[in-house]
């Protein structure tokens, strides 16, 4: 079996990048406070995930599409928590 180093590197980067927001979503949900979340960070990272998703669609790159779809969902979760927990922020 031929291993494509480029795809493996991209997959590892995508997994790590995607997983980097999971602890923040969990922590925000667990402590029921979004006070520490910056609106600027949420807007910038959500926009970045959307642009990367578009880029992945243009390239038809499944790794980019999947990882940024998940990132978008994680970002949407944080934005939802920021709105729904605003009495604590």
N, C-alpha and C positions, 0 to 999 in steps of 0.2 A: 504494500500500500504506500502510495506516494503522499508524503505529508507536505502541505503547502504552508511554509513558515509565515507567509504574509497573512493568510487567513487565521492561523492559530494566534498570531500576535494580535490581530484585530479582535478576535473572539475574547481573548484574555482581557484586553483593554476594555471592551464593551461590558463584560461581566463585572469587572472591578468598578467601572464608572457607574453602572446601574446600581450595584450593591451599595455604593457610597451614600445614597440617599435613604436607604431602607432604615438605618438606625435613627435618622432624624424623624421620619414618619412615625416610627414606633414610639420614640421618646415623646413626641408632641402629643400623640394619642394617649399614651400612658399617663403623662402628668396633666393632661387636659389643659394645657396652656401653649399658646403659640406666640407668647411675648418675645421670645428670642429670635423669631423668624423675621428677617428683613424683607419688606415688600420688594425692594430693589433686587435682592438675590432671587426671590421667587419669579419676578418678571423676566430677569435676564436669563436664568437657567431654563425657564419654560420656553422662552423664545429660542434659545439655543437648541433645545431638544426638538422643537418644531422645525427649525431650519435644517438640523441634521437629519431629521426624518424625511424631509423633502429631498435632501441630497441623496439619501439612501434609495428613495423611490426612483430618482432620476438615474442612478447607477444600477438599479435593480440588485442592490446588495442586501441580502437577507439579514446579515449580522447588524448592519447599521439600522435597518428598518425595525428589527425586533428590539434591539437595545434602546432605541430612542422612543419607540412606542411605550415601552415599560417606563422609561424615564418620564415621559409625558404623563403617564398615569400616576406616578409617584409625585410629580410636581402638582398635578391636579388635586391629589389627596392633601398635600400640604396647603394649597390655596383654600380648599374646602375647610380644612381645620382652622386656618387663619380666620376665615369668615365666621364659621360656626362657634368658635371659641373666643370671639372678639370681646366678650365681657371680661375675659381674663387677659386681654392684650392691651 
